[in-house]
Amino acid sequence: MSTQRCSWANPSNPLYLHYHDHEWGVPCHDELRLFEMLNLEGAQAGLSWETILNKRENYRIAFDHWDAKKIAVYDAEKVAQLLANPGIVRNRLKVAAAITNAQAYLRLCDELGGLDAYLWGHINGKPIRNNGDRIIKTTLSDQISKDLSKRGFKFVGSTIIYAYMQGIGMVQDHAVDCAWRT
């Protein structure tokens, strides 16, 4: 007997099942993971999440385990290395966005303490529970998207931000019949 999961969780991919079962929709307050997920969601634009998830370990290595201070000062030589790395999505705009995002993230940390305080402050620290409908963006994701853009972040459109909110557990969107719905 198999356990019921959300329909998008590919049962033939152990990485995807682990992500669904242990990360997606689970409230995250870890700054490093919040920064990583913001960049990975941006890298996913126009692709499937499964593609990015399958490359996640490669991203961690390529981007210095998401150390924003290191990423913020990447030079042309490092960018060339990244664009030659088959383990990540070799899109010049997405690579540049990770660098720009690191710089914006460091400013946000100085100003507000980090993504944890910034993001969870929008919902008073309590995840939004939805009824399992397929939602792609909301007024809140629009608001966060616009504000992050003003702060200099890239690849943070409203749909990307809503997927990010789901991934880091700000939103609980597991299907009603999913065993992981809490």
N, C-alpha and C positions, 0 to 999 in steps of 0.2 A: 504494500500500500504506500502510495506517495503522499507527501505533505502538500497541501494546496498553497501555491504561491501566486503572486501577481503574474499576469499573463506575459509580461515583458521579460521576465527572468528566464533566460535561455537555459533549459535544464541540461543541455549537453556541455555547458561551459562551467567548470568548477569555480573559476574566478568570479563569474557573474552570480552564481548561486551564493557564494560567500558574501559578495557585495550586498546582494539583496537581503540575505539573512542576518548580517551582522553590522552593516553600515547604513544602508539606505533607510532614511526615516528615523535613525537613532540620533538623539540630540548630541551634537559635538561642540565642545568648548575648547578643544585643543588648537592653539593658534597655528601651529605648523600644518595640521591637517586642513584647517579652514583656508589657509593660503594656498595649499596644494590643490584643494578641490576647486577653488575659484579659478585657478589657472587651467586645470584639467577640463572644467566645464567650458571654458572659453576655447580650448583646443578642440573640443568636441563639435563646435559649430560647423554644421554642414556634413557631419559624419555621424556614425552611431556611437552611443556611449560604450558599447561593447568593444569597438575598435580602440578607444582610448583606455579603457580598463585593461585590455590585453597588453597595452604599451606602458602601463603605469609604472612598473619597476624600472623600465628604461628611462622614463621621464625623471624618476627620482635620482637616478645616477647622472643623467645628462645635466640636470639642473641642480647639482650640488645638494641633493636631498632637501630641496626647496628652502635653502638658506637665503632669505631675502637680501641680506646685506651683501652676499657674494653676487647674487643675480643682478642687483641694482647697478653694479659696476662692470658688467660684462662688456668686453670690447669687440671690435670687428673680428678679431681672430677667433674668439669664443663663439660668436654668431656663426661664422663660417663652419666651425666644428659642429655646431648644432644642426645647421642646414645640411650637413653631410651625414648625419646620424640616421640610419634607416630604422632605428628603434623608436623614433618619435615621429610625429607628423611634421614633415619638413616644409612648413609654410612660413615664408619670411614674415608675414604680418603677425602670425600667431607667436613666433619666436620673439619678435620685437615687443609684442604685447606683454609677454611674461616679464621682460626687463622693465618696461614701463610700469607694469603692475607692482613689481617689487619696489620701485621708487615711490609709487603712490601709497603702497602698503606701509612703508617706513614712515611716511608723513602722517598717515592715519594713526599709526602706533603712537607717534609723538603727540598728536592732537587728542586722540580719544582712548588710547590704551590698547587698541588692536581691533581685529575683526570680531572677536567674541563679544566685547562690550558694544561695539557698533551694531552688529547684526541682531543680537538677542535683545538689545534695548528697544528695537522696533516692535517687539512683541512681548515686552515685559518679562522676558525669560521663559515664557510658556509656549510650547509648540502649538501650532494651529492644527486642529483635527478636521479633516474633510471627510466626506462621505464615500470616498473611493472613486469619484468621477475623474475622468481624464482632463485635468486642467493644465494649460500651458503657460498662463501668466495671470496675474491679478493686479489690482490697484497697488498692493504693497510691493510686488516685484517691479512694477513700473516706477514707483517712488524710489526704491533702493537703486534700481538701474540708473535713473537720472542722477541721483546723488553721487553714486560711484563714478559715473562719467564726468561729472563736474570736478571730482577729486582727482581726475587724471587716469582712472582705470580704463582699460580697453577690453573688448570682447565681453561686455557686461550688459548686453541687451536684456530686455525684460524676460524673454523666454529662457535665456541662459540663466538669469538670476533665479527664476522660479525653479528650474531643474536643480540649481545649486541649493536652494532652500530645502528642497526635498532630500537631496543627498546628505545634507548636514543635519537633518532632523528638525529644522524650523517648522516644517510642514509634515504632517502625518498623512500620507496619501496611499497607503497600502490598500489594495482592493478589499472590499467588505468581507469576502470569503477567504482572504489570505491569512494563513496561520500566524503571520508575524504582525498582524494588525494589533495594536495595543490600545 
